[in-house]
Amino acid sequence: MSIFGGKKKLALSEIIDIHTHILPAVDDGSRNWDMTMHMLEIATQEGITTMVATPHHMPGKGYTSPAEIQELTGQVQAAAAEKGLDIRILPGNELFYREELLDLLEEGSIMGMNGTSHVLVEFDVMAERSYIRNAMRNILGLGYTPILAHVERYPALLEKNFETIHILRKLGVKIQVNAASISGEVGKDIQKQMKKLLKDHLVDLVGTDAHTDRRRAPRIQDCIRTLEKWCEPEYVEALVWKNAAKLLNQ
């Protein structure tokens, strides 16, 4: 059955936002506690039930330690509960790939997604296909499962038949796309590419990559409405809930 032409509107009992920058004042995401709380309010209004806090581990953007991530995540969870927000906050990290990252992974000094062996990895936007492919093999070789963050940002991977993305998924790499790229907020050309990726079942996870409570807020409903037009209900559920729940051990 084709995934396109989905008609049924989903009643999702859970929505997991796998990629967010909600921890206050640790990277280029939320600037302070007030912004973090407003971001959580927006997320709950959007129907998001779980958010993974994935601060940058990147030169120039921050190196929050696993212990600090755990502590801050707990504090944000407590503050959300105090405000009566029904949302769960889990710890994670967004790792910028460079040579020293392999040493950090081998040492076990990197925060996996909710303490699992899954790691969210990003690259320079101009990284070549061979560089990304070799990097992912290196991470897999250390016993980790990489999640490629916002695949739509890497022109080298968006060749006509998505050959490299096919190869990466066969290796075991998970592919994440930002919600705004599916809903068309970052341009129609990118949206068309995302539609092609979805047609080929080459996307595993959708996240907001939220950084603020304004332009890059944790909004996902426009994305879900677009997915409901394009995809079968089972695939939509997998993209925004079930695949993430599985890799997070939830």
N, C-alpha and C positions, 0 to 999 in steps of 0.2 A: 504494500500500500504506500502511496506517495505521502510524504509528510505535509505536503502543501494542501491548502484548501480546508484547514481546520475550521469547524463551524461551532463546536461546543464551547461555551464560556465556562472556564474552570472555577470551581469553588475550592481554592487552595487552602488547606488547613495550616500549611507552613510555607514561609518564604525565607530562604537563607541567603543573606548577602555575604558572599565569600570574600569580598575585597573592599575594605574601607579604611579610611584614615581618620578615625574618630577619637583616638587618644589625644588628650589636650597637650599642646605645646611640645611635641616630640619630633615633628617633621614639618612638611609643608601642608599638612592637613589642618585639623581643628586648631585654632589659635589659643583657645582658653576653655575653661569649664563651661561657661555660658554657651559657647558655640557647640560644644559637645552635646550638651543637654538639648539644645534646639535641634541638632541633627538627629538625635534619638527620637524626639517628638515627631519629626517629619517621617522618619523611618516607620514608626508605629502607625502613623496615618496612612502610609503606603502599604500597610499590611505585612511589613517585614517582621518576622518573629525571632530571627537570630542574625546577629552581625558578627563577623570575624574581624577583629581589629588587626590590621596588617600595616603597621608603620614601616616606613622605608628603612632598609639597611643598605645605605648608599652614600658614597662620598658626596659631601655637600648638602645632604638632606637628613642625616642622622644615623646613629648607631645605637638604638635602644637595646639594652641587654635583655635576654630572656627573663631574668628576674624582675627587671623593671616593667617589662610588658605584662607579666603575670600580676604584679602588684597593681599597676594602673588599671588593667582590665577588671580586677576585682573591685577597685574603687569606683569605676564607671558603672559596674553592675549594681553596686550598693546605692549609688546616687540615682540610678534609673528606678530601682525599687522604691526608694524614698519618694520619688515623684509619682509613683503609681503607674509607671510605664511597663507594660507587659512585654518585655523583650529580653532576650538572652545575649550576653556578650561573651565571645570566646577569644582566646589569644592566638595571634599568628604573626606573620612578618612578610614583607615584600622585599625580596632579596635581589639586589642589582648584581648581575653576573660579572665577575672579574676573577682573575687567577686566584687571589687569596681566599675567595669564597669556598673553594674546594677544601682548603686547609681547615677553615672554620667548620664546615660540615663534617669533615673527618674527625675533628675534635669533639663534635657534638655540642658546640657552643652557639648553635643557631636555634631559634624558636621555630619548630614545625607548626603546621596548622593544627591548633588545639592539641599540641603535644604529639602529633602523629608523625609519620615519616614522609608526609606530603609537604612540599615546600613551594611557595608561590615565587616565581622567578621572572624578572624583567631584564630587558636588554636595552642597549643604546638603539634608538630608532633606526639607525643606518647600519645595524649589524648585518653581516652577510649570511646567507643561508647556511653555508658550511660552518660558520662560527657558531650559530645557534644550534645546529644539529650536533656538532661535536661537544658543545657545552652540555647539552641534555644527556648525551651518552655518558659524559663524565659524572654527572650527578646521579644518574641511574646506577652507574658502576659502584657508587658509594652506598647503595642501598636505599636511596631516597626516590620518591616519585615526584617529579617536577610538574607543577601547574604553570603553563606558559601564560603570563599575565597579558591582558589586552592584546591579543594576537593581531588585531587590526592596525596596530601602530607600526608594524614592520613591513615596509613595502616589499622587501625581498621575499616574504612568505606569501604575498598575495598575487603570485603569478597565476596565469589563467586557469590552470588545472589544480592549483594548490598541492603540487607534488610533494613539497617538503612537509607540509602539514600532514598529509597522508602518512609520510614516513615517520614523523614524530609520534603520531597516534599509534602506529603499529609497534613502535618501541615501548609504548606505555605512558607517554606524556599526555597530560590532560590539557585541554585547550579552553581558556577563559576569554570571554568577550565582555566589554562594558555595555551596560544597558542602554546608554545614550547612543551608542553606535548602531544598535538595532532599531531604536525608535526614530532615528534620523536627525537627532539634535546636533550631531557633529558633521553633518553633510550627507547629501543624497548618494554621492559616489561610494562612500564607505558603507552606507546602508545597503546599497545594491550588492556590494561584496559580501556583506554579512548574510544576505538572503541566499546567495550562492553557497556559502559555507554551510548554512543550515540545511539547504537542499541536499547536500552531500553528507549530512550528519557528522560534520567535522567540529562541532562545538560541544563541549561537555558541561560548561558552567557559565552562568551569567552573574556578574557582580556590578555594583554601582560605581566602584572606585571613587566613592564620595570623599571630598576634601573639605567642603564647607557646608554652610546652611543656606547658600545662595545658588550661584550658577551650577556648582558641582555638588548639589545636595543629594542625599540618598533616596532618589526617586526611581521607582521601578515599574509603576503601573502602566505608563505609556509603552514601555518595552513589552510588558506582558500582553497588552492589547494588540500590539503588532505581532507578537509571536502567535497569538490565538488566530490571527488572520492567516498566518503562513503555515502553521505547523499543527500536527495532530496533538490532541490533549496529552497523551502519554509523554511525548517529547518535551512539551512545555513544562510539565511537572518535573521531568528529569533535569532540565536546565536550571530551574529556579529553586529546586528543593531536593529531590531524591538523590541526585549525584553528589551534591554537597554533603548531605546527611551521611551518606555512605563513607566518604573519605574523611569526614570529621569524627567518625564513630559515634554518630548521634542516632 
